[in-house]
Amino acid sequence: VGLIFLFLLMIMLIVEPVLHCLQDQSAVLFARHCQTGDELVYPYSIISSAAMITYFLILSDLSLLSTSISAYALVCCRVASELFLFLVGLTFCALTFACAIGALEQGNEDFLGIPKSGLQLVKMTLGMFSGSHYDMLADYPVLFVATLLYIVATVIFLVNLLVAQLTCAYQSTF
Protein backbone atom coordinates (compact mmCIF):
# COMPACT_ATOMS: atom_id res chain seq x y z
CA VAL A 1 0.00 0.00 0.00
CA GLY A 2 2.90 2.32 0.73
CA LEU A 3 4.32 1.87 -2.76
CA ILE A 4 0.93 2.61 -4.31
CA PHE A 5 0.71 5.74 -2.17
CA LEU A 6 4.16 6.87 -3.35
CA PHE A 7 3.17 6.22 -6.98
CA LEU A 8 -0.05 8.25 -6.55
CA LEU A 9 1.87 11.15 -4.98
CA MET A 10 4.27 11.22 -7.91
CA ILE A 11 1.37 11.28 -10.38
CA MET A 12 -0.24 14.06 -8.34
CA LEU A 13 2.97 16.09 -8.64
CA ILE A 14 3.03 15.57 -12.40
CA VAL A 15 -0.64 16.53 -12.83
CA GLU A 16 -0.66 19.39 -10.25
CA PRO A 17 -2.66 22.26 -11.85
CA VAL A 18 -0.73 24.97 -9.96
CA LEU A 19 2.56 23.79 -11.44
CA HIS A 20 1.08 23.81 -14.93
CA CYS A 21 -0.18 27.36 -14.36
CA LEU A 22 3.39 28.51 -13.61
CA GLN A 23 4.16 28.11 -17.31
CA ASP A 24 1.30 30.44 -18.25
CA GLN A 25 2.76 33.93 -18.50
CA SER A 26 -0.62 35.70 -18.30
CA ALA A 27 -1.63 34.05 -15.02
CA VAL A 28 -0.77 35.27 -11.54
CA LEU A 29 2.02 33.44 -9.70
CA PHE A 30 0.66 30.28 -8.03
CA ALA A 31 -2.72 30.75 -9.69
CA ARG A 32 -5.10 27.85 -9.30
CA HIS A 33 -6.99 28.53 -12.50
CA CYS A 34 -5.53 28.87 -15.96
CA GLN A 35 -6.34 27.24 -19.29
CA THR A 36 -3.86 24.39 -18.88
CA GLY A 37 -4.58 23.89 -15.20
CA ASP A 38 -8.36 23.80 -15.59
CA GLU A 39 -8.06 20.80 -17.91
CA LEU A 40 -6.18 18.89 -15.19
CA VAL A 41 -8.41 19.66 -12.19
CA TYR A 42 -10.72 16.66 -12.66
CA PRO A 43 -7.97 14.02 -13.16
CA TYR A 44 -6.05 15.56 -10.25
CA SER A 45 -9.11 15.29 -7.99
CA ILE A 46 -9.56 11.60 -8.81
CA ILE A 47 -5.90 10.82 -8.18
CA SER A 48 -5.91 12.80 -4.93
CA SER A 49 -9.02 10.92 -3.74
CA ALA A 50 -7.27 7.60 -4.37
CA ALA A 51 -4.20 8.92 -2.54
CA MET A 52 -6.36 9.90 0.46
CA ILE A 53 -7.82 6.40 0.64
CA THR A 54 -4.37 4.79 0.53
CA TYR A 55 -3.09 7.27 3.13
CA PHE A 56 -5.80 6.28 5.58
CA LEU A 57 -5.15 2.60 4.85
CA ILE A 58 -1.54 3.19 5.84
CA LEU A 59 -2.72 5.15 8.87
CA SER A 60 -4.83 2.18 9.98
CA ASP A 61 -1.58 0.35 10.79
CA LEU A 62 -1.32 2.63 13.83
CA SER A 63 -4.20 0.69 15.38
CA LEU A 64 -1.59 -1.74 16.68
CA LEU A 65 -0.48 0.85 19.25
CA SER A 66 -3.68 0.44 21.28
CA THR A 67 -5.13 -2.93 22.27
CA SER A 68 -8.75 -1.74 22.21
CA ILE A 69 -8.39 -0.08 18.80
CA SER A 70 -6.61 -3.17 17.50
CA ALA A 71 -9.47 -5.37 18.73
CA TYR A 72 -11.97 -3.04 17.08
CA ALA A 73 -10.06 -3.21 13.78
CA LEU A 74 -10.01 -7.01 14.01
CA VAL A 75 -13.78 -7.13 14.57
CA CYS A 76 -14.36 -4.76 11.64
CA CYS A 77 -12.35 -7.01 9.35
CA ARG A 78 -14.22 -10.09 10.50
CA VAL A 79 -17.69 -8.62 10.05
CA ALA A 80 -16.94 -7.08 6.65
CA SER A 81 -17.62 -10.43 4.98
CA GLU A 82 -21.01 -10.62 6.71
CA LEU A 83 -21.87 -7.14 5.51
CA PHE A 84 -20.85 -8.11 1.98
CA LEU A 85 -23.15 -11.15 2.11
CA PHE A 86 -26.00 -8.92 3.28
CA LEU A 87 -25.43 -6.54 0.36
CA VAL A 88 -25.41 -9.46 -2.09
CA GLY A 89 -28.68 -10.75 -0.63
CA LEU A 90 -30.23 -7.28 -0.71
CA THR A 91 -29.17 -6.80 -4.33
CA PHE A 92 -30.63 -10.16 -5.28
CA CYS A 93 -33.96 -9.43 -3.55
CA ALA A 94 -34.17 -5.93 -5.02
CA LEU A 95 -33.43 -7.23 -8.52
CA THR A 96 -35.92 -10.07 -8.16
CA PHE A 97 -38.75 -7.83 -7.01
CA ALA A 98 -37.80 -5.06 -9.47
CA CYS A 99 -38.15 -7.53 -12.35
CA ALA A 100 -41.44 -8.80 -10.95
CA ILE A 101 -42.79 -5.26 -10.50
CA GLY A 102 -41.57 -4.36 -13.99
CA ALA A 103 -43.75 -7.15 -15.37
CA LEU A 104 -46.85 -5.81 -13.58
CA GLU A 105 -49.37 -3.66 -15.41
CA GLN A 106 -49.29 -0.51 -13.27
CA GLY A 107 -48.89 3.20 -13.83
CA ASN A 108 -46.92 4.38 -10.82
CA GLU A 109 -44.13 6.67 -12.05
CA ASP A 110 -41.73 5.52 -9.33
CA PHE A 111 -41.89 1.89 -10.47
CA LEU A 112 -41.83 2.16 -14.28
CA GLY A 113 -38.99 -0.06 -15.44
CA ILE A 114 -36.53 -2.29 -13.65
CA PRO A 115 -33.88 0.36 -12.75
CA LYS A 116 -36.45 2.76 -11.23
CA SER A 117 -38.16 -0.09 -9.37
CA GLY A 118 -34.87 -1.38 -8.01
CA LEU A 119 -33.87 2.08 -6.80
CA GLN A 120 -37.20 2.62 -5.06
CA LEU A 121 -37.03 -0.82 -3.43
CA VAL A 122 -33.55 -0.15 -2.06
CA LYS A 123 -34.82 3.21 -0.78
CA MET A 124 -37.59 1.32 1.04
CA THR A 125 -35.06 -0.96 2.69
CA LEU A 126 -32.90 1.95 3.80
CA GLY A 127 -35.89 3.98 5.05
CA MET A 128 -35.47 6.70 2.43
CA PHE A 129 -38.81 6.17 0.67
CA SER A 130 -41.10 9.05 1.62
CA GLY A 131 -44.51 8.62 3.23
CA SER A 132 -46.33 10.37 0.40
CA HIS A 133 -44.97 7.77 -2.01
CA TYR A 134 -46.30 5.01 0.23
CA ASP A 135 -49.72 6.70 0.03
CA MET A 136 -49.55 6.58 -3.78
CA LEU A 137 -48.97 2.81 -3.62
CA ALA A 138 -52.52 2.41 -2.28
CA ASP A 139 -53.82 3.28 -5.77
CA TYR A 140 -52.19 0.12 -7.17
CA PRO A 141 -53.13 -2.85 -4.93
CA VAL A 142 -50.96 -5.44 -6.70
CA LEU A 143 -47.95 -3.11 -6.55
CA PHE A 144 -48.68 -2.47 -2.87
CA VAL A 145 -48.73 -6.23 -2.14
CA ALA A 146 -45.47 -6.74 -4.08
CA THR A 147 -43.71 -3.97 -2.17
CA LEU A 148 -45.12 -5.27 1.10
CA LEU A 149 -43.67 -8.72 0.36
CA TYR A 150 -40.34 -7.09 -0.48
CA ILE A 151 -40.33 -5.15 2.78
CA VAL A 152 -41.07 -8.32 4.74
CA ALA A 153 -38.27 -10.16 2.92
CA THR A 154 -35.65 -7.46 3.32
CA VAL A 155 -36.40 -5.21 6.27
CA ILE A 156 -37.72 -7.89 8.56
CA PHE A 157 -35.79 -10.97 7.43
CA LEU A 158 -32.50 -9.76 5.88
CA VAL A 159 -31.81 -6.91 8.31
CA ASN A 160 -32.51 -9.12 11.32
CA LEU A 161 -30.32 -11.81 9.78
CA LEU A 162 -27.56 -9.23 9.38
CA VAL A 163 -27.82 -8.25 13.04
CA ALA A 164 -27.69 -11.91 14.10
CA GLN A 165 -24.69 -12.61 11.85
CA LEU A 166 -22.81 -9.55 13.10
CA THR A 167 -23.51 -10.57 16.70
CA CYS A 168 -22.23 -14.10 16.09
CA ALA A 169 -19.14 -12.82 14.29
CA TYR A 170 -18.41 -10.45 17.17
CA GLN A 171 -18.86 -13.17 19.80
CA SER A 172 -16.67 -15.61 17.91
CA THR A 173 -13.89 -13.02 17.84
CA PHE A 174 -13.87 -12.62 21.60
Phi and psi restraints in degrees (value plus and minus 20) as a CYANA .aco file:
   2 GLY   PHI     -84.4   -44.4
   2 GLY   PSI     -57.6   -17.6
   3 LEU   PHI     -88.6   -48.6
   3 LEU   PSI     -58.5   -18.5
   4 ILE   PHI     -83.7   -43.7
   4 ILE   PSI     -60.9   -20.9
   5 PHE   PHI     -82.7   -42.7
   5 PHE   PSI     -63.5   -23.5
   6 LEU   PHI     -81.5   -41.5
   6 LEU   PSI     -63.8   -23.8
   7 PHE   PHI     -81.2   -41.2
   7 PHE   PSI     -63.8   -23.8
   8 LEU   PHI     -84.8   -44.8
   8 LEU   PSI     -58.3   -18.3
   9 LEU   PHI     -85.1   -45.1
   9 LEU   PSI     -57.8   -17.8
  10 MET   PHI     -87.0   -47.0
  10 MET   PSI     -60.5   -20.5
  11 ILE   PHI     -84.8   -44.8
  11 ILE   PSI     -59.1   -19.1
  12 MET   PHI     -81.1   -41.1
  12 MET   PSI     -59.3   -19.3
  13 LEU   PHI     -84.8   -44.8
  13 LEU   PSI     -59.0   -19.0
  14 ILE   PHI     -88.0   -48.0
  14 ILE   PSI     -57.6   -17.6
  15 VAL   PHI    -114.0   -74.0
  15 VAL   PSI     -23.1    16.9
  16 GLU   PHI     -70.5   -30.5
  16 GLU   PSI      97.9   137.9
  17 PRO   PHI     -82.8   -42.8
  17 PRO   PSI     -55.0   -15.0
  18 VAL   PHI     -83.1   -43.1
  18 VAL   PSI     -60.3   -20.3
  19 LEU   PHI     -87.1   -47.1
  19 LEU   PSI     -54.1   -14.1
  20 HIS   PHI     -93.0   -53.0
  20 HIS   PSI     -46.8    -6.8
  21 CYS   PHI     -96.4   -56.4
  21 CYS   PSI     -37.6     2.4
  22 LEU   PHI     -84.4   -44.4
  22 LEU   PSI     -49.3    -9.3
  23 GLN   PHI     -95.0   -55.0
  23 GLN   PSI     -41.0    -1.0
  24 ASP   PHI     -98.7   -58.7
  24 ASP   PSI      96.3   136.3
  25 GLN   PHI     -92.0   -52.0
  25 GLN   PSI     -46.9    -6.9
  26 SER   PHI    -102.1   -62.1
  26 SER   PSI     -35.7     4.3
  27 ALA   PHI    -105.3   -65.3
  27 ALA   PSI     138.5   178.5
  28 VAL   PHI     -92.5   -52.5
  28 VAL   PSI     132.1   172.1
  29 LEU   PHI     -80.0   -40.0
  29 LEU   PSI     113.0   153.0
  30 PHE   PHI      39.3    79.3
  30 PHE   PSI      15.4    55.4
  31 ALA   PHI     -92.1   -52.1
  31 ALA   PSI     123.8   163.8
  32 ARG   PHI    -110.2   -70.2
  32 ARG   PSI     -38.5     1.5
  33 HIS   PHI    -146.6  -106.6
  33 HIS   PSI     101.1   141.1
  34 CYS   PHI    -171.3  -131.3
  34 CYS   PSI     154.7   194.7
  35 GLN   PHI     -82.7   -42.7
  35 GLN   PSI     -65.1   -25.1
  36 THR   PHI     -90.3   -50.3
  36 THR   PSI     -60.7   -20.7
  37 GLY   PHI     -89.9   -49.9
  37 GLY   PSI     -54.7   -14.7
  38 ASP   PHI     -85.3   -45.3
  38 ASP   PSI     -49.0    -9.0
  39 GLU   PHI     -91.2   -51.2
  39 GLU   PSI     -42.4    -2.4
  40 LEU   PHI    -120.9   -80.9
  40 LEU   PSI     -21.9    18.1
  41 VAL   PHI     -84.8   -44.8
  41 VAL   PSI     -64.7   -24.7
  42 TYR   PHI     -86.0   -46.0
  42 TYR   PSI     -69.8   -29.8
  43 PRO   PHI     -81.0   -41.0
  43 PRO   PSI     -56.4   -16.4
  44 TYR   PHI     -83.3   -43.3
  44 TYR   PSI     -59.4   -19.4
  45 SER   PHI     -86.9   -46.9
  45 SER   PSI     -57.2   -17.2
  46 ILE   PHI     -86.8   -46.8
  46 ILE   PSI     -65.3   -25.3
  47 ILE   PHI     -85.4   -45.4
  47 ILE   PSI     -59.3   -19.3
  48 SER   PHI     -89.6   -49.6
  48 SER   PSI     -51.4   -11.4
  49 SER   PHI     -85.4   -45.4
  49 SER   PSI     -63.4   -23.4
  50 ALA   PHI     -83.9   -43.9
  50 ALA   PSI     -57.6   -17.6
  51 ALA   PHI     -85.7   -45.7
  51 ALA   PSI     -58.1   -18.1
  52 MET   PHI     -82.9   -42.9
  52 MET   PSI     -62.7   -22.7
  53 ILE   PHI     -83.0   -43.0
  53 ILE   PSI     -65.4   -25.4
  54 THR   PHI     -86.8   -46.8
  54 THR   PSI     -53.5   -13.5
  55 TYR   PHI     -81.9   -41.9
  55 TYR   PSI     -65.2   -25.2
  56 PHE   PHI     -92.5   -52.5
  56 PHE   PSI     -45.8    -5.8
  57 LEU   PHI     -86.3   -46.3
  57 LEU   PSI     -60.6   -20.6
  58 ILE   PHI     -85.5   -45.5
  58 ILE   PSI     -60.0   -20.0
  59 LEU   PHI     -85.1   -45.1
  59 LEU   PSI     -46.4    -6.4
  60 SER   PHI     -86.4   -46.4
  60 SER   PSI     -37.7     2.3
  61 ASP   PHI     -85.0   -45.0
  61 ASP   PSI     -41.4    -1.4
  62 LEU   PHI     -90.4   -50.4
  62 LEU   PSI     -28.1    11.9
  63 SER   PHI     -85.0   -45.0
  63 SER   PSI     -36.3     3.7
  64 LEU   PHI     -90.5   -50.5
  64 LEU   PSI     -35.8     4.2
  65 LEU   PHI     -93.3   -53.3
  65 LEU   PSI     -43.5    -3.5
  66 SER   PHI    -141.5  -101.5
  66 SER   PSI     113.2   153.2
  67 THR   PHI     -86.1   -46.1
  67 THR   PSI     -61.3   -21.3
  68 SER   PHI     -89.4   -49.4
  68 SER   PSI     -59.0   -19.0
  69 ILE   PHI     -89.1   -49.1
  69 ILE   PSI     -56.7   -16.7
  70 SER   PHI     -84.4   -44.4
  70 SER   PSI     -61.4   -21.4
  71 ALA   PHI     -84.3   -44.3
  71 ALA   PSI     -59.8   -19.8
  72 TYR   PHI     -83.9   -43.9
  72 TYR   PSI     -62.3   -22.3
  73 ALA   PHI     -84.1   -44.1
  73 ALA   PSI     -57.8   -17.8
  74 LEU   PHI     -84.4   -44.4
  74 LEU   PSI     -63.6   -23.6
  75 VAL   PHI     -83.9   -43.9
  75 VAL   PSI     -61.6   -21.6
  76 CYS   PHI     -81.0   -41.0
  76 CYS   PSI     -60.8   -20.8
  77 CYS   PHI     -87.5   -47.5
  77 CYS   PSI     -56.3   -16.3
  78 ARG   PHI     -92.0   -52.0
  78 ARG   PSI     -55.5   -15.5
  79 VAL   PHI    -108.1   -68.1
  79 VAL   PSI     -27.4    12.6
  80 ALA   PHI     -82.9   -42.9
  80 ALA   PSI     -56.4   -16.4
  81 SER   PHI     -86.4   -46.4
  81 SER   PSI     -56.5   -16.5
  82 GLU   PHI     -86.6   -46.6
  82 GLU   PSI     -59.7   -19.7
  83 LEU   PHI     -85.1   -45.1
  83 LEU   PSI     -59.5   -19.5
  84 PHE   PHI     -82.2   -42.2
  84 PHE   PSI     -63.0   -23.0
  85 LEU   PHI     -82.9   -42.9
  85 LEU   PSI     -58.1   -18.1
  86 PHE   PHI     -82.0   -42.0
  86 PHE   PSI     -64.9   -24.9
  87 LEU   PHI     -84.7   -44.7
  87 LEU   PSI     -55.8   -15.8
  88 VAL   PHI     -85.1   -45.1
  88 VAL   PSI     -65.2   -25.2
  89 GLY   PHI     -83.3   -43.3
  89 GLY   PSI     -61.3   -21.3
  90 LEU   PHI     -84.5   -44.5
  90 LEU   PSI     -62.0   -22.0
  91 THR   PHI     -83.2   -43.2
  91 THR   PSI     -62.3   -22.3
  92 PHE   PHI     -83.0   -43.0
  92 PHE   PSI     -66.2   -26.2
  93 CYS   PHI     -84.1   -44.1
  93 CYS   PSI     -63.5   -23.5
  94 ALA   PHI     -83.7   -43.7
  94 ALA   PSI     -61.9   -21.9
  95 LEU   PHI     -86.7   -46.7
  95 LEU   PSI     -60.6   -20.6
  96 THR   PHI     -81.3   -41.3
  96 THR   PSI     -71.1   -31.1
  97 PHE   PHI     -91.8   -51.8
  97 PHE   PSI     -50.7   -10.7
  98 ALA   PHI     -85.6   -45.6
  98 ALA   PSI     -60.2   -20.2
  99 CYS   PHI     -86.9   -46.9
  99 CYS   PSI     -60.6   -20.6
 100 ALA   PHI     -85.2   -45.2
 100 ALA   PSI     -62.8   -22.8
 101 ILE   PHI     -88.9   -48.9
 101 ILE   PSI     -54.0   -14.0
 102 GLY   PHI     -83.9   -43.9
 102 GLY   PSI     -47.9    -7.9
 103 ALA   PHI    -101.9   -61.9
 103 ALA   PSI     -34.4     5.6
 104 LEU   PHI     -93.3   -53.3
 104 LEU   PSI     128.6   168.6
 105 GLU   PHI    -108.8   -68.8
 105 GLU   PSI      81.0   121.0
 106 GLN   PHI    -171.3  -131.3
 106 GLN   PSI     140.6   180.6
 107 GLY   PHI    -138.6   -98.6
 107 GLY   PSI      -2.6    37.4
 108 ASN   PHI     -92.2   -52.2
 108 ASN   PSI     105.7   145.7
 109 GLU   PHI     -82.6   -42.6
 109 GLU   PSI     -51.2   -11.2
 110 ASP   PHI     -90.9   -50.9
 110 ASP   PSI     -42.0    -2.0
 111 PHE   PHI    -139.7   -99.7
 111 PHE   PSI       7.5    47.5
 112 LEU   PHI    -108.5   -68.5
 112 LEU   PSI      87.6   127.6
 113 GLY   PHI      77.6   117.6
 113 GLY   PSI     137.2   177.2
 114 ILE   PHI     -87.4   -47.4
 114 ILE   PSI     -66.0   -26.0
 115 PRO   PHI     -82.0   -42.0
 115 PRO   PSI     -63.7   -23.7
 116 LYS   PHI     -85.1   -45.1
 116 LYS   PSI     -61.5   -21.5
 117 SER   PHI     -82.9   -42.9
 117 SER   PSI     -64.9   -24.9
 118 GLY   PHI     -80.9   -40.9
 118 GLY   PSI     -62.0   -22.0
 119 LEU   PHI     -83.3   -43.3
 119 LEU   PSI     -64.1   -24.1
 120 GLN   PHI     -86.7   -46.7
 120 GLN   PSI     -55.7   -15.7
 121 LEU   PHI     -87.2   -47.2
 121 LEU   PSI     -61.4   -21.4
 122 VAL   PHI     -85.4   -45.4
 122 VAL   PSI     -57.3   -17.3
 123 LYS   PHI     -80.8   -40.8
 123 LYS   PSI     -58.6   -18.6
 124 MET   PHI     -82.8   -42.8
 124 MET   PSI     -62.9   -22.9
 125 THR   PHI     -84.1   -44.1
 125 THR   PSI     -59.1   -19.1
 126 LEU   PHI    -105.9   -65.9
 126 LEU   PSI     -21.0    19.0
 127 GLY   PHI      57.2    97.2
 127 GLY   PSI       4.2    44.2
 128 MET   PHI    -122.9   -82.9
 128 MET   PSI     -22.2    17.8
 129 PHE   PHI    -100.7   -60.7
 129 PHE   PSI     103.9   143.9
 130 SER   PHI     -94.4   -54.4
 130 SER   PSI     137.5   177.5
 131 GLY   PHI     -84.2   -44.2
 131 GLY   PSI     -54.9   -14.9
 132 SER   PHI     -85.6   -45.6
 132 SER   PSI     -51.1   -11.1
 133 HIS   PHI     -92.4   -52.4
 133 HIS   PSI     -53.0   -13.0
 134 TYR   PHI     -84.4   -44.4
 134 TYR   PSI     -57.6   -17.6
 135 ASP   PHI     -83.5   -43.5
 135 ASP   PSI     -56.0   -16.0
 136 MET   PHI     -89.1   -49.1
 136 MET   PSI     -43.3    -3.3
 137 LEU   PHI     -88.3   -48.3
 137 LEU   PSI     -42.1    -2.1
 138 ALA   PHI     -85.6   -45.6
 138 ALA   PSI     -41.6    -1.6
 139 ASP   PHI     -93.6   -53.6
 139 ASP   PSI     -37.8     2.2
 140 TYR   PHI    -144.5  -104.5
 140 TYR   PSI      71.4   111.4
 141 PRO   PHI     -80.2   -40.2
 141 PRO   PSI     -59.0   -19.0
 142 VAL   PHI     -88.4   -48.4
 142 VAL   PSI     -59.6   -19.6
 143 LEU   PHI     -84.0   -44.0
 143 LEU   PSI     -59.8   -19.8
 144 PHE   PHI     -82.0   -42.0
 144 PHE   PSI     -63.1   -23.1
 145 VAL   PHI     -86.1   -46.1
 145 VAL   PSI     -60.6   -20.6
 146 ALA   PHI     -83.8   -43.8
 146 ALA   PSI     -63.4   -23.4
 147 THR   PHI     -89.2   -49.2
 147 THR   PSI     -53.2   -13.2
 148 LEU   PHI     -84.3   -44.3
 148 LEU   PSI     -63.0   -23.0
 149 LEU   PHI     -82.9   -42.9
 149 LEU   PSI     -58.7   -18.7
 150 TYR   PHI     -83.5   -43.5
 150 TYR   PSI     -64.3   -24.3
 151 ILE   PHI     -82.6   -42.6
 151 ILE   PSI     -61.2   -21.2
 152 VAL   PHI     -82.7   -42.7
 152 VAL   PSI     -63.2   -23.2
 153 ALA   PHI     -87.5   -47.5
 153 ALA   PSI     -58.1   -18.1
 154 THR   PHI    -116.7   -76.7
 154 THR   PSI     -76.3   -36.3
 155 VAL   PHI     -88.2   -48.2
 155 VAL   PSI     -62.9   -22.9
 156 ILE   PHI    -102.4   -62.4
 156 ILE   PSI     -69.9   -29.9
 157 PHE   PHI    -101.7   -61.7
 157 PHE   PSI     -78.0   -38.0
 158 LEU   PHI     -86.5   -46.5
 158 LEU   PSI     -61.2   -21.2
 159 VAL   PHI     -87.7   -47.7
 159 VAL   PSI     -60.8   -20.8
 160 ASN   PHI     -86.6   -46.6
 160 ASN   PSI     -55.2   -15.2
 161 LEU   PHI     -84.8   -44.8
 161 LEU   PSI     -58.9   -18.9
 162 LEU   PHI     -81.8   -41.8
 162 LEU   PSI     -65.1   -25.1
 163 VAL   PHI     -81.7   -41.7
 163 VAL   PSI     -63.2   -23.2
 164 ALA   PHI     -84.9   -44.9
 164 ALA   PSI     -61.6   -21.6
 165 GLN   PHI     -86.0   -46.0
 165 GLN   PSI     -61.4   -21.4
 166 LEU   PHI     -85.4   -45.4
 166 LEU   PSI     -58.0   -18.0
 167 THR   PHI     -84.7   -44.7
 167 THR   PSI     -64.2   -24.2
 168 CYS   PHI     -85.5   -45.5
 168 CYS   PSI     -60.0   -20.0
 169 ALA   PHI     -85.3   -45.3
 169 ALA   PSI     -57.7   -17.7
 170 TYR   PHI     -88.2   -48.2
 170 TYR   PSI     -63.1   -23.1
 171 GLN   PHI     -88.2   -48.2
 171 GLN   PSI     -53.2   -13.2
 172 SER   PHI     -92.3   -52.3
 172 SER   PSI     -42.8    -2.8
 173 THR   PHI     -93.5   -53.5
 173 THR   PSI     -57.3   -17.3
